[in-house]
Amino acid sequence: MADITRRLGWRHLRGAPTAHVRHHRSGRLVHDGPGLSFWYRSLTATLSEVPVDDRELAMTFHARTSDFQDVAVQATVTYRIVDPGVAAERLDFSIDPDTGSWRGAPLEQLGSLLTETAQQHALDVLARTSLAAALVDGVASVRERIAGGLAAEPRLPATGIEVVAVRVVALRPEPEVERALRTPAREQIQQEADKATYKRRAVAVERERAIAENELASQIELARREEQLVDQRGINARREAEEHAAADAVRAGAEAARTVRLAEAEGNRVVQLAKAEATAAREVGEARAAAQAAWLRVHGDVDVATLHALTGTRLAENLPRIDSVTVSPDVLTGLLARLGNGATGGPEQ
């Protein structure tokens, strides 16, 4: 939209580089071109603004295939106005001299023209195409047909319009039909996924079986080695026991021999000691007999009074030692009486 400024009854228009402005005053073309800037009076000026940049028109319409299935076509048409003068003559691009806005809706008219033309050619090609073929190759065929139909449409050059590009975004069936069409593919994908899952599980089971077999083989080998170890330990234990028994036998034999030697030596010593004791006893007996014989021989030649004296002496030697003697008056009286009787010549008759 043009930028218009008011100054004391005059108007100033400043256009954009992508907008072609045409200024008529009293039926005469005064200004014509893009990006213009000029003063004018609103009561005598007739202004038109035609966009000359590339514009995109998105369109969506429904069509029916040869097997009577509805599809939605989403397309985009890029166009531009190459002859602004012709377009301004064929369509109403006039603007308000006070506000700069379009009096009509020229771009909507262009959009309707392009949409109806593209829809006509798309319907024509889809009416001879089945739904499956349209979903597979319909995008390219519809795009080519729309581009060819718009290029051959005489109304577009007569209006000063050039089609730059045509793009068909998608062809979509109804939601129920789309779900029905997706079902076989989904089932096939699911079957392939199940096959892959089963295969993966089979591989996992095979690997687990191989691992279990390896573990079992390892356990068998370990058990066999443990058996060998137990046998070897038994052999070593028997060998050690035999060696200990042999050592004990040798030690017992040596101990027995030593005991026998000690017993023999002890027996010899006892015998010798007994012999020595017997000899000593015999010698003592002989000495005692000799001494007794000598004593008898000595006492045989001594008189009786001497023997009595010796006997008393011997008896005194064998009496116990008396440290002190206590004499009571009675005993002393008796002793004195006896001593007195002895002194007078004997006891009374």
ZADO-1210 file (C-alpha; in nm, 4 decimals, padded with zeros to 6 digits):
<atoms>
<atom x="00.0000" y="00.0000" z="00.0000" code="MET" pos="1"/>
<atom x="00.1287" y="00.3439" z="-00.0976" code="ALA" pos="2"/>
<atom x="00.2371" y="00.5905" z="00.1694" code="ASP" pos="3"/>
<atom x="00.0286" y="00.9117" z="00.1340" code="ILE" pos="4"/>
<atom x="00.0923" y="01.2352" z="00.3258" code="THR" pos="5"/>
<atom x="-00.1445" y="01.5368" z="00.3464" code="ARG" pos="6"/>
<atom x="-00.0153" y="01.8951" z="00.3163" code="ARG" pos="7"/>
<atom x="-00.2516" y="02.1967" z="00.2802" code="LEU" pos="8"/>
<atom x="-00.4932" y="02.0334" z="00.0348" code="GLY" pos="9"/>
<atom x="-00.2142" y="01.8531" z="-00.1508" code="TRP" pos="10"/>
<atom x="-00.1276" y="01.4873" z="-00.1202" code="ARG" pos="11"/>
<atom x="00.2130" y="01.3295" z="-00.1501" code="HIS" pos="12"/>
<atom x="00.2481" y="00.9677" z="-00.2607" code="LEU" pos="13"/>
<atom x="00.5574" y="00.7615" z="-00.2001" code="ARG" pos="14"/>
<atom x="00.5545" y="00.4197" z="-00.3614" code="GLY" pos="15"/>
<atom x="00.7567" y="00.1023" z="-00.3028" code="ALA" pos="16"/>
<atom x="01.0063" y="-00.0437" z="-00.5516" code="PRO" pos="17"/>
<atom x="00.7824" y="-00.3507" z="-00.5903" code="THR" pos="18"/>
<atom x="00.4679" y="-00.1479" z="-00.6629" code="ALA" pos="19"/>
<atom x="00.3901" y="00.0008" z="-01.0062" code="HIS" pos="20"/>
<atom x="00.1951" y="00.3267" z="-00.9677" code="VAL" pos="21"/>
<atom x="-00.0136" y="00.4892" z="-01.2439" code="ARG" pos="22"/>
<atom x="-00.1325" y="00.8497" z="-01.1972" code="HIS" pos="23"/>
<atom x="-00.4038" y="00.9888" z="-01.4229" code="HIS" pos="24"/>
<atom x="-00.5064" y="01.3528" z="-01.4033" code="ARG" pos="25"/>
<atom x="-00.8113" y="01.4618" z="-01.5990" code="SER" pos="26"/>
<atom x="-00.7928" y="01.1381" z="-01.8012" code="GLY" pos="27"/>
<atom x="-00.4281" y="01.1881" z="-01.8926" code="ARG" pos="28"/>
<atom x="-00.1470" y="00.9581" z="-01.7677" code="LEU" pos="29"/>
<atom x="00.0916" y="01.1752" z="-01.5698" code="VAL" pos="30"/>
<atom x="00.3053" y="00.9273" z="-01.3719" code="HIS" pos="31"/>
<atom x="00.3675" y="00.5611" z="-01.4589" code="ASP" pos="32"/>
<atom x="00.6315" y="00.3365" z="-01.3012" code="GLY" pos="33"/>
<atom x="00.7504" y="00.1568" z="-00.9860" code="PRO" pos="34"/>
<atom x="00.8845" y="00.3380" z="-00.6811" code="GLY" pos="35"/>
<atom x="00.7484" y="00.6835" z="-00.7749" code="LEU" pos="36"/>
<atom x="00.7144" y="00.9793" z="-00.5418" code="SER" pos="37"/>
<atom x="00.5070" y="01.2878" z="-00.6382" code="PHE" pos="38"/>
<atom x="00.2513" y="01.5481" z="-00.5271" code="TRP" pos="39"/>
<atom x="-00.1069" y="01.5529" z="-00.6493" code="TYR" pos="40"/>
<atom x="-00.4515" y="01.6848" z="-00.5745" code="ARG" pos="41"/>
<atom x="-00.6994" y="01.4255" z="-00.4595" code="SER" pos="42"/>
<atom x="-00.9958" y="01.5801" z="-00.6423" code="LEU" pos="43"/>
<atom x="-00.8336" y="01.5548" z="-00.9865" code="THR" pos="44"/>
<atom x="-00.6116" y="01.2452" z="-00.9466" code="ALA" pos="45"/>
<atom x="-00.6860" y="00.8840" z="-01.0328" code="THR" pos="46"/>
<atom x="-00.4297" y="00.6435" z="-00.8846" code="LEU" pos="47"/>
<atom x="-00.3613" y="00.2751" z="-00.9486" code="SER" pos="48"/>
<atom x="-00.1069" y="00.0581" z="-00.7667" code="GLU" pos="49"/>
<atom x="-00.0105" y="-00.2748" z="-00.9212" code="VAL" pos="50"/>
<atom x="00.2302" y="-00.5070" z="-00.7308" code="PRO" pos="51"/>
<atom x="00.5058" y="-00.6394" z="-00.9534" code="VAL" pos="52"/>
<atom x="00.6814" y="-00.8714" z="-00.7046" code="ASP" pos="53"/>
<atom x="00.6528" y="-01.2521" z="-00.7032" code="ASP" pos="54"/>
<atom x="00.3516" y="-01.3705" z="-00.5075" code="ARG" pos="55"/>
<atom x="00.2585" y="-01.7152" z="-00.3895" code="GLU" pos="56"/>
<atom x="-00.0959" y="-01.8429" z="-00.3930" code="LEU" pos="57"/>
<atom x="-00.1709" y="-02.1459" z="-00.1733" code="ALA" pos="58"/>
<atom x="-00.4725" y="-02.3445" z="-00.2794" code="MET" pos="59"/>
<atom x="-00.6547" y="-02.6510" z="-00.1525" code="THR" pos="60"/>
<atom x="-00.9358" y="-02.8229" z="-00.3398" code="PHE" pos="61"/>
<atom x="-01.1004" y="-03.1627" z="-00.3605" code="HIS" pos="62"/>
<atom x="-01.1060" y="-03.3965" z="-00.6588" code="ALA" pos="63"/>
<atom x="-01.2395" y="-03.7425" z="-00.7363" code="ARG" pos="64"/>
<atom x="-01.0368" y="-04.0271" z="-00.8843" code="THR" pos="65"/>
<atom x="-01.1478" y="-04.2782" z="-01.1444" code="SER" pos="66"/>
<atom x="-01.2507" y="-04.5238" z="-00.8707" code="ASP" pos="67"/>
<atom x="-01.4742" y="-04.2583" z="-00.7095" code="PHE" pos="68"/>
<atom x="-01.2488" y="-04.1745" z="-00.4178" code="GLN" pos="69"/>
<atom x="-01.2195" y="-03.8196" z="-00.2899" code="ASP" pos="70"/>
<atom x="-00.8717" y="-03.6714" z="-00.2547" code="VAL" pos="71"/>
<atom x="-00.7538" y="-03.3347" z="-00.1262" code="ALA" pos="72"/>
<atom x="-00.4997" y="-03.1514" z="-00.3419" code="VAL" pos="73"/>
<atom x="-00.2623" y="-02.9037" z="-00.1771" code="GLN" pos="74"/>
<atom x="-00.0719" y="-02.6864" z="-00.4247" code="ALA" pos="75"/>
<atom x="00.1093" y="-02.3531" z="-00.4429" code="THR" pos="76"/>
<atom x="00.1305" y="-02.1301" z="-00.7523" code="VAL" pos="77"/>
<atom x="00.3943" y="-01.8567" z="-00.7768" code="THR" pos="78"/>
<atom x="00.3064" y="-01.5727" z="-01.0182" code="TYR" pos="79"/>
<atom x="00.3853" y="-01.2122" z="-01.0918" code="ARG" pos="80"/>
<atom x="00.2324" y="-00.9271" z="-01.2953" code="ILE" pos="81"/>
<atom x="00.4614" y="-00.8593" z="-01.5895" code="VAL" pos="82"/>
<atom x="00.2436" y="-00.5966" z="-01.7590" code="ASP" pos="83"/>
<atom x="00.1081" y="-00.3582" z="-01.4927" code="PRO" pos="84"/>
<atom x="-00.0677" y="-00.1406" z="-01.7519" code="GLY" pos="85"/>
<atom x="-00.2690" y="-00.4298" z="-01.8916" code="VAL" pos="86"/>
<atom x="-00.3415" y="-00.5611" z="-01.5428" code="ALA" pos="87"/>
<atom x="-00.4595" y="-00.2154" z="-01.4331" code="ALA" pos="88"/>
<atom x="-00.6891" y="-00.2001" z="-01.7364" code="GLU" pos="89"/>
<atom x="-00.8332" y="-00.5498" z="-01.6866" code="ARG" pos="90"/>
<atom x="-00.8582" y="-00.5470" z="-01.3053" code="LEU" pos="91"/>
<atom x="-00.9417" y="-00.2771" z="-01.0584" code="ASP" pos="92"/>
<atom x="-00.6122" y="-00.1770" z="-00.8940" code="PHE" pos="93"/>
<atom x="-00.7268" y="00.1785" z="-00.8168" code="SER" pos="94"/>
<atom x="-00.6472" y="00.3189" z="-00.4728" code="ILE" pos="95"/>
<atom x="-00.8088" y="00.5856" z="-00.2569" code="ASP" pos="96"/>
<atom x="-00.6177" y="00.9156" z="-00.3069" code="PRO" pos="97"/>
<atom x="-00.6588" y="01.0000" z="00.0605" code="ASP" pos="98"/>
<atom x="-00.5729" y="00.6646" z="00.2263" code="THR" pos="99"/>
<atom x="-00.3770" y="00.4728" z="-00.0399" code="GLY" pos="100"/>
<atom x="-00.5792" y="00.1518" z="00.0051" code="SER" pos="101"/>
<atom x="-00.7332" y="-00.0426" z="-00.2825" code="TRP" pos="102"/>
<atom x="-01.0915" y="00.0315" z="-00.3588" code="ARG" pos="103"/>
<atom x="-01.1565" y="-00.3243" z="-00.4689" code="GLY" pos="104"/>
<atom x="-00.9929" y="-00.6698" z="-00.4193" code="ALA" pos="105"/>
<atom x="-00.7814" y="-00.7264" z="-00.7331" code="PRO" pos="106"/>
<atom x="-00.5543" y="-00.9887" z="-00.5755" code="LEU" pos="107"/>
<atom x="-00.8551" y="-01.1977" z="-00.4741" code="GLU" pos="108"/>
<atom x="-00.9742" y="-01.1861" z="-00.8341" code="GLN" pos="109"/>
<atom x="-00.6319" y="-01.3048" z="-00.9519" code="LEU" pos="110"/>
<atom x="-00.6367" y="-01.5788" z="-00.6898" code="GLY" pos="111"/>
<atom x="-00.9786" y="-01.6993" z="-00.7986" code="SER" pos="112"/>
<atom x="-00.8671" y="-01.7007" z="-01.1619" code="LEU" pos="113"/>
<atom x="-00.5517" y="-01.9031" z="-01.0886" code="LEU" pos="114"/>
<atom x="-00.7249" y="-02.1391" z="-00.8465" code="THR" pos="115"/>
<atom x="-01.0137" y="-02.2196" z="-01.0811" code="GLU" pos="116"/>
<atom x="-00.7777" y="-02.2740" z="-01.3729" code="THR" pos="117"/>
<atom x="-00.5450" y="-02.5020" z="-01.1729" code="ALA" pos="118"/>
<atom x="-00.8381" y="-02.6898" z="-01.0217" code="GLN" pos="119"/>
<atom x="-00.9873" y="-02.7534" z="-01.3634" code="GLN" pos="120"/>
<atom x="-00.6695" y="-02.9187" z="-01.4930" code="HIS" pos="121"/>
<atom x="-00.6132" y="-03.1160" z="-01.1686" code="ALA" pos="122"/>
<atom x="-00.9679" y="-03.2518" z="-01.1780" code="LEU" pos="123"/>
<atom x="-00.9216" y="-03.3494" z="-01.5403" code="ASP" pos="124"/>
<atom x="-00.6075" y="-03.5566" z="-01.4726" code="VAL" pos="125"/>
<atom x="-00.7303" y="-03.7135" z="-01.1483" code="LEU" pos="126"/>
<atom x="-01.0615" y="-03.8195" z="-01.3013" code="ALA" pos="127"/>
<atom x="-00.8669" y="-04.0611" z="-01.5243" code="ARG" pos="128"/>
<atom x="-00.6361" y="-04.1868" z="-01.2466" code="THR" pos="129"/>
<atom x="-00.7093" y="-04.4471" z="-00.9798" code="SER" pos="130"/>
<atom x="-00.6547" y="-04.3685" z="-00.6137" code="LEU" pos="131"/>
<atom x="-00.3549" y="-04.5979" z="-00.5778" code="ALA" pos="132"/>
<atom x="-00.1868" y="-04.4512" z="-00.8883" code="ALA" pos="133"/>
<atom x="-00.2681" y="-04.0990" z="-00.7757" code="ALA" pos="134"/>
<atom x="-00.1112" y="-04.1580" z="-00.4358" code="LEU" pos="135"/>
<atom x="00.1989" y="-04.3100" z="-00.5944" code="VAL" pos="136"/>
<atom x="00.2611" y="-04.0898" z="-00.9015" code="ASP" pos="137"/>
<atom x="-00.0164" y="-03.8332" z="-00.8787" code="GLY" pos="138"/>
<atom x="00.1879" y="-03.5464" z="-00.7411" code="VAL" pos="139"/>
<atom x="00.4177" y="-03.5256" z="-01.0422" code="ALA" pos="140"/>
<atom x="00.1410" y="-03.5753" z="-01.2980" code="SER" pos="141"/>
<atom x="-00.0875" y="-03.3191" z="-01.1346" code="VAL" pos="142"/>
<atom x="00.1970" y="-03.0660" z="-01.1090" code="ARG" pos="143"/>
<atom x="00.2870" y="-03.1082" z="-01.4766" code="GLU" pos="144"/>
<atom x="-00.0752" y="-03.0847" z="-01.5825" code="ARG" pos="145"/>
<atom x="-00.1424" y="-02.7699" z="-01.3774" code="ILE" pos="146"/>
<atom x="00.1787" y="-02.6033" z="-01.4988" code="ALA" pos="147"/>
<atom x="00.0969" y="-02.6874" z="-01.8615" code="GLY" pos="148"/>
<atom x="-00.2650" y="-02.5762" z="-01.8276" code="GLY" pos="149"/>
<atom x="-00.1714" y="-02.2414" z="-01.6682" code="LEU" pos="150"/>
<atom x="00.0918" y="-02.1796" z="-01.9342" code="ALA" pos="151"/>
<atom x="-00.1638" y="-02.2471" z="-02.2089" code="ALA" pos="152"/>
<atom x="-00.4406" y="-02.0440" z="-02.0470" code="GLU" pos="153"/>
<atom x="-00.4991" y="-01.7337" z="-02.2694" code="PRO" pos="154"/>
<atom x="-00.6615" y="-01.5260" z="-01.9975" code="ARG" pos="155"/>
<atom x="-00.3410" y="-01.4998" z="-01.7950" code="LEU" pos="156"/>
<atom x="-00.1256" y="-01.3227" z="-02.0598" code="PRO" pos="157"/>
<atom x="-00.4260" y="-01.1109" z="-02.1505" code="ALA" pos="158"/>
<atom x="-00.4372" y="-00.9971" z="-01.7894" code="THR" pos="159"/>
<atom x="-00.0620" y="-00.9365" z="-01.7750" code="GLY" pos="160"/>
<atom x="00.0088" y="-01.2338" z="-01.5464" code="ILE" pos="161"/>
<atom x="00.2982" y="-01.4779" z="-01.5743" code="GLU" pos="162"/>
<atom x="00.3127" y="-01.8071" z="-01.3827" code="VAL" pos="163"/>
<atom x="00.6603" y="-01.8560" z="-01.2327" code="VAL" pos="164"/>
<atom x="00.6297" y="-02.1999" z="-01.0672" code="ALA" pos="165"/>
<atom x="00.3787" y="-02.4636" z="-00.9648" code="VAL" pos="166"/>
<atom x="00.4233" y="-02.6923" z="-00.6658" code="ARG" pos="167"/>
<atom x="00.1910" y="-02.9708" z="-00.5568" code="VAL" pos="168"/>
<atom x="00.2479" y="-03.0331" z="-00.1880" code="VAL" pos="169"/>
<atom x="00.0334" y="-03.3422" z="-00.1303" code="ALA" pos="170"/>
<atom x="-00.2537" y="-03.5593" z="-00.2422" code="LEU" pos="171"/>
<atom x="-00.4460" y="-03.6906" z="00.0564" code="ARG" pos="172"/>
<atom x="-00.7447" y="-03.9264" z="00.0574" code="PRO" pos="173"/>
<atom x="-01.0171" y="-03.9163" z="00.3192" code="GLU" pos="174"/>
<atom x="-00.9092" y="-04.0157" z="00.6727" code="PRO" pos="175"/>
<atom x="-01.1024" y="-04.3463" z="00.6669" code="GLU" pos="176"/>
<atom x="-00.9599" y="-04.4411" z="00.3280" code="VAL" pos="177"/>
<atom x="-00.6129" y="-04.3358" z="00.4369" code="GLU" pos="178"/>
<atom x="-00.6353" y="-04.5548" z="00.7465" code="ARG" pos="179"/>
<atom x="-00.7607" y="-04.8436" z="00.5351" code="ALA" pos="180"/>
<atom x="-00.4723" y="-04.7969" z="00.2917" code="LEU" pos="181"/>
<atom x="-00.2232" y="-04.7765" z="00.5735" code="ARG" pos="182"/>
<atom x="-00.3442" y="-05.0981" z="00.7337" code="THR" pos="183"/>
<atom x="-00.1819" y="-05.3479" z="00.4889" code="PRO" pos="184"/>
<atom x="00.1438" y="-05.1553" z="00.4909" code="ALA" pos="185"/>
<atom x="00.1376" y="-05.1333" z="00.8701" code="ARG" pos="186"/>
<atom x="00.0576" y="-05.5038" z="00.8958" code="GLU" pos="187"/>
<atom x="00.3429" y="-05.5844" z="00.6600" code="GLN" pos="188"/>
<atom x="00.5764" y="-05.3586" z="00.8567" code="ILE" pos="189"/>
<atom x="00.4529" y="-05.5193" z="01.1784" code="GLN" pos="190"/>
<atom x="00.5092" y="-05.8657" z="01.0310" code="GLN" pos="191"/>
<atom x="00.8602" y="-05.7691" z="00.9270" code="GLU" pos="192"/>
<atom x="00.9160" y="-05.6227" z="01.2725" code="ALA" pos="193"/>
<atom x="00.7832" y="-05.9441" z="01.4280" code="ASP" pos="194"/>
<atom x="01.0092" y="-06.1491" z="01.2021" code="LYS" pos="195"/>
<atom x="01.3027" y="-05.9337" z="01.3018" code="ALA" pos="196"/>
<atom x="01.2007" y="-05.9706" z="01.6667" code="THR" pos="197"/>
<atom x="01.1663" y="-06.3488" z="01.6350" code="TYR" pos="198"/>
<atom x="01.4955" y="-06.3676" z="01.4530" code="LYS" pos="199"/>
<atom x="01.6608" y="-06.1562" z="01.7183" code="ARG" pos="200"/>
<atom x="01.5071" y="-06.3742" z="01.9877" code="ARG" pos="201"/>
<atom x="01.6191" y="-06.6883" z="01.8039" code="ALA" pos="202"/>
<atom x="01.9696" y="-06.5477" z="01.7809" code="VAL" pos="203"/>
<atom x="01.9531" y="-06.4562" z="02.1490" code="ALA" pos="204"/>
<atom x="01.8279" y="-06.8055" z="02.2394" code="VAL" pos="205"/>
<atom x="02.1015" y="-06.9625" z="02.0269" code="GLU" pos="206"/>
<atom x="02.3596" y="-06.7444" z="02.1952" code="ARG" pos="207"/>
<atom x="02.2180" y="-06.8298" z="02.5367" code="GLU" pos="208"/>
<atom x="02.2284" y="-07.1994" z="02.4448" code="ARG" pos="209"/>
<atom x="02.5896" y="-07.1655" z="02.3313" code="ALA" pos="210"/>
<atom x="02.6713" y="-06.9798" z="02.6518" code="ILE" pos="211"/>
<atom x="02.4943" y="-07.2477" z="02.8579" code="ALA" pos="212"/>
<atom x="02.6833" y="-07.5226" z="02.6708" code="GLU" pos="213"/>
<atom x="03.0093" y="-07.3412" z="02.7296" code="ASN" pos="214"/>
<atom x="02.9263" y="-07.3031" z="03.0969" code="GLU" pos="215"/>
<atom x="02.8294" y="-07.6718" z="03.1188" code="LEU" pos="216"/>
<atom x="03.1509" y="-07.7732" z="02.9424" code="ALA" pos="217"/>
<atom x="03.3434" y="-07.5493" z="03.1787" code="SER" pos="218"/>
<atom x="03.1678" y="-07.7062" z="03.4777" code="GLN" pos="219"/>
<atom x="03.2391" y="-08.0577" z="03.3453" code="ILE" pos="220"/>
<atom x="03.6031" y="-07.9714" z="03.2896" code="GLU" pos="221"/>
<atom x="03.6179" y="-07.8146" z="03.6335" code="LEU" pos="222"/>
<atom x="03.4590" y="-08.1228" z="03.7908" code="ALA" pos="223"/>
<atom x="03.7064" y="-08.3458" z="03.6058" code="ARG" pos="224"/>
<atom x="03.9963" y="-08.1368" z="03.7272" code="ARG" pos="225"/>
<atom x="03.8530" y="-08.1387" z="04.0793" code="GLU" pos="226"/>
<atom x="03.8306" y="-08.5188" z="04.0571" code="GLU" pos="227"/>
<atom x="04.1915" y="-08.5332" z="03.9465" code="GLN" pos="228"/>
<atom x="04.2803" y="-08.2971" z="04.2275" code="LEU" pos="229"/>
<atom x="04.0969" y="-08.5161" z="04.4822" code="VAL" pos="230"/>
<atom x="04.2697" y="-08.8284" z="04.3471" code="ASP" pos="231"/>
<atom x="04.6064" y="-08.6586" z="04.3591" code="GLN" pos="232"/>
<atom x="04.5372" y="-08.5342" z="04.7107" code="ARG" pos="233"/>
<atom x="04.4425" y="-08.8912" z="04.8124" code="GLY" pos="234"/>
<atom x="04.7622" y="-09.0259" z="04.6572" code="ILE" pos="235"/>
<atom x="04.9618" y="-08.7565" z="04.8313" code="ASN" pos="236"/>
<atom x="04.7840" y="-08.8298" z="05.1618" code="ALA" pos="237"/>
<atom x="04.8490" y="-09.2046" z="05.1288" code="ARG" pos="238"/>
<atom x="05.2098" y="-09.1401" z="05.0374" code="ARG" pos="239"/>
<atom x="05.2453" y="-08.9023" z="05.3304" code="GLU" pos="240"/>
<atom x="05.0784" y="-09.1575" z="05.5621" code="ALA" pos="241"/>
<atom x="05.3080" y="-09.4322" z="05.4349" code="GLU" pos="242"/>
<atom x="05.6098" y="-09.2100" z="05.4838" code="GLU" pos="243"/>
<atom x="05.4893" y="-09.1176" z="05.8332" code="HIS" pos="244"/>
<atom x="05.4235" y="-09.4860" z="05.9112" code="ALA" pos="245"/>
<atom x="05.7678" y="-09.5805" z="05.7854" code="ALA" pos="246"/>
<atom x="05.9201" y="-09.2988" z="05.9873" code="ALA" pos="247"/>
<atom x="05.7190" y="-09.4069" z="06.2929" code="ASP" pos="248"/>
<atom x="05.8308" y="-09.7684" z="06.2406" code="ALA" pos="249"/>
<atom x="06.1927" y="-09.6629" z="06.2154" code="VAL" pos="250"/>
<atom x="06.1505" y="-09.4373" z="06.5176" code="ARG" pos="251"/>
<atom x="05.9726" y="-09.7165" z="06.7140" code="ALA" pos="252"/>
<atom x="06.2434" y="-09.9679" z="06.6202" code="GLY" pos="253"/>
<atom x="06.5117" y="-09.7286" z="06.7288" code="ALA" pos="254"/>
<atom x="06.3215" y="-09.6563" z="07.0505" code="GLU" pos="255"/>
<atom x="06.2730" y="-10.0279" z="07.1131" code="ALA" pos="256"/>
<atom x="06.6401" y="-10.0966" z="07.0480" code="ALA" pos="257"/>
<atom x="06.7359" y="-09.8120" z="07.2778" code="ARG" pos="258"/>
<atom x="06.4920" y="-09.9413" z="07.5402" code="THR" pos="259"/>
<atom x="06.6378" y="-10.2913" z="07.5055" code="VAL" pos="260"/>
<atom x="06.9863" y="-10.1522" z="07.5396" code="ARG" pos="261"/>
<atom x="06.8836" y="-09.9469" z="07.8382" code="LEU" pos="262"/>
<atom x="06.7078" y="-10.2503" z="07.9892" code="ALA" pos="263"/>
<atom x="07.0119" y="-10.4656" z="07.9295" code="GLU" pos="264"/>
<atom x="07.2365" y="-10.1986" z="08.0746" code="ALA" pos="265"/>
<atom x="07.0014" y="-10.1522" z="08.3701" code="GLU" pos="266"/>
<atom x="06.9843" y="-10.5295" z="08.4199" code="GLY" pos="267"/>
<atom x="07.3613" y="-10.5557" z="08.4158" code="ASN" pos="268"/>
<atom x="07.3850" y="-10.2640" z="08.6569" code="ARG" pos="269"/>
<atom x="07.1272" y="-10.4227" z="08.8890" code="VAL" pos="270"/>
<atom x="07.3010" y="-10.7555" z="08.8716" code="VAL" pos="271"/>
<atom x="07.6326" y="-10.5951" z="08.9436" code="GLN" pos="272"/>
<atom x="07.4759" y="-10.3894" z="09.2222" code="LEU" pos="273"/>
<atom x="07.3139" y="-10.7018" z="09.3690" code="ALA" pos="274"/>
<atom x="07.6431" y="-10.8837" z="09.3478" code="LYS" pos="275"/>
<atom x="07.8166" y="-10.5907" z="09.5115" code="ALA" pos="276"/>
<atom x="07.5552" y="-10.5718" z="09.7858" code="GLU" pos="277"/>
<atom x="07.5760" y="-10.9479" z="09.8411" code="ALA" pos="278"/>
<atom x="07.9529" y="-10.9296" z="09.8590" code="THR" pos="279"/>
<atom x="07.9352" y="-10.6347" z="10.0965" code="ALA" pos="280"/>
<atom x="07.6736" y="-10.8111" z="10.3126" code="ALA" pos="281"/>
<atom x="07.8850" y="-11.1205" z="10.3199" code="ARG" pos="282"/>
<atom x="08.1899" y="-10.9218" z="10.4088" code="GLU" pos="283"/>
<atom x="07.9968" y="-10.7315" z="10.6798" code="VAL" pos="284"/>
<atom x="07.8591" y="-11.0569" z="10.8166" code="GLY" pos="285"/>
<atom x="08.2021" y="-11.2091" z="10.8176" code="GLU" pos="286"/>
<atom x="08.3407" y="-10.8963" z="10.9867" code="ALA" pos="287"/>
<atom x="08.0640" y="-10.9038" z="11.2457" code="ARG" pos="288"/>
<atom x="08.1188" y="-11.2743" z="11.3037" code="ALA" pos="289"/>
<atom x="08.4879" y="-11.2153" z="11.3380" code="ALA" pos="290"/>
<atom x="08.4279" y="-10.9266" z="11.5778" code="ALA" pos="291"/>
<atom x="08.1805" y="-11.1325" z="11.7783" code="GLN" pos="292"/>
<atom x="08.4250" y="-11.4168" z="11.7892" code="ALA" pos="293"/>
<atom x="08.6983" y="-11.1805" z="11.8964" code="ALA" pos="294"/>
<atom x="08.4679" y="-11.0269" z="12.1597" code="TRP" pos="295"/>
<atom x="08.3779" y="-11.3658" z="12.2861" code="LEU" pos="296"/>
<atom x="08.7403" y="-11.4633" z="12.2945" code="ARG" pos="297"/>
<atom x="08.8238" y="-11.1468" z="12.4827" code="VAL" pos="298"/>
<atom x="08.5367" y="-11.1855" z="12.7338" code="HIS" pos="299"/>
<atom x="08.6064" y="-11.5534" z="12.7713" code="GLY" pos="300"/>
<atom x="08.9337" y="-11.4789" z="12.9472" code="ASP" pos="301"/>
<atom x="08.7992" y="-11.1980" z="13.1778" code="VAL" pos="302"/>
<atom x="08.6676" y="-11.2668" z="13.5367" code="ASP" pos="303"/>
<atom x="08.3050" y="-11.2281" z="13.6408" code="VAL" pos="304"/>
<atom x="08.3522" y="-10.9003" z="13.8293" code="ALA" pos="305"/>
<atom x="08.4995" y="-10.7330" z="13.5232" code="THR" pos="306"/>
<atom x="08.2171" y="-10.8582" z="13.3032" code="LEU" pos="307"/>
<atom x="07.9667" y="-10.7139" z="13.5558" code="HIS" pos="308"/>
<atom x="08.1465" y="-10.3813" z="13.5374" code="ALA" pos="309"/>
<atom x="08.1488" y="-10.3828" z="13.1575" code="LEU" pos="310"/>
<atom x="07.7808" y="-10.4722" z="13.1548" code="THR" pos="311"/>
<atom x="07.6970" y="-10.1838" z="13.3813" code="GLY" pos="312"/>
<atom x="07.9018" y="-09.9534" z="13.1688" code="THR" pos="313"/>
<atom x="07.7266" y="-10.0727" z="12.8574" code="ARG" pos="314"/>
<atom x="07.3917" y="-10.0373" z="13.0250" code="LEU" pos="315"/>
<atom x="07.4745" y="-09.6857" z="13.1352" code="ALA" pos="316"/>
<atom x="07.5736" y="-09.5985" z="12.7817" code="GLU" pos="317"/>
<atom x="07.2358" y="-09.7138" z="12.6523" code="ASN" pos="318"/>
<atom x="07.0321" y="-09.5255" z="12.9198" code="LEU" pos="319"/>
<atom x="06.8684" y="-09.1971" z="12.8156" code="PRO" pos="320"/>
<atom x="07.0295" y="-08.8696" z="12.9232" code="ARG" pos="321"/>
<atom x="06.8873" y="-08.7163" z="13.2463" code="ILE" pos="322"/>
<atom x="06.9314" y="-08.3398" z="13.2702" code="ASP" pos="323"/>
<atom x="06.7672" y="-08.2929" z="13.6154" code="SER" pos="324"/>
<atom x="06.6203" y="-08.5127" z="13.8927" code="VAL" pos="325"/>
<atom x="06.3397" y="-08.4026" z="14.1227" code="THR" pos="326"/>
<atom x="06.3291" y="-08.5825" z="14.4589" code="VAL" pos="327"/>
<atom x="06.0135" y="-08.5536" z="14.6639" code="SER" pos="328"/>
<atom x="06.0243" y="-08.5599" z="15.0444" code="PRO" pos="329"/>
<atom x="05.8689" y="-08.9040" z="15.0545" code="ASP" pos="330"/>
<atom x="06.1257" y="-09.0511" z="14.8205" code="VAL" pos="331"/>
<atom x="06.4057" y="-08.8732" z="15.0015" code="LEU" pos="332"/>
<atom x="06.2778" y="-09.0054" z="15.3354" code="THR" pos="333"/>
<atom x="06.2683" y="-09.3532" z="15.2015" code="GLY" pos="334"/>
<atom x="06.6186" y="-09.3289" z="15.0538" code="LEU" pos="335"/>
<atom x="06.7578" y="-09.1893" z="15.3770" code="LEU" pos="336"/>
<atom x="06.5915" y="-09.4648" z="15.5721" code="ALA" pos="337"/>
<atom x="06.7478" y="-09.7254" z="15.3505" code="ARG" pos="338"/>
<atom x="07.0825" y="-09.5580" z="15.3665" code="LEU" pos="339"/>
<atom x="07.0525" y="-09.5537" z="15.7467" code="GLY" pos="340"/>
<atom x="06.9658" y="-09.9152" z="15.7590" code="ASN" pos="341"/>
<atom x="07.2617" y="-09.9969" z="15.5485" code="GLY" pos="342"/>
<atom x="07.4914" y="-09.8041" z="15.7694" code="ALA" pos="343"/>
<atom x="07.3872" y="-09.9907" z="16.0858" code="THR" pos="344"/>
<atom x="07.4637" y="-10.3290" z="15.9484" code="GLY" pos="345"/>
<atom x="07.1618" y="-10.4422" z="15.7666" code="GLY" pos="346"/>
<atom x="06.7831" y="-10.4346" z="15.7862" code="PRO" pos="347"/>
<atom x="06.5928" y="-10.5392" z="16.0873" code="GLU" pos="348"/>
<atom x="06.4778" y="-10.8920" z="16.1135" code="GLN" pos="349"/>
</atoms>
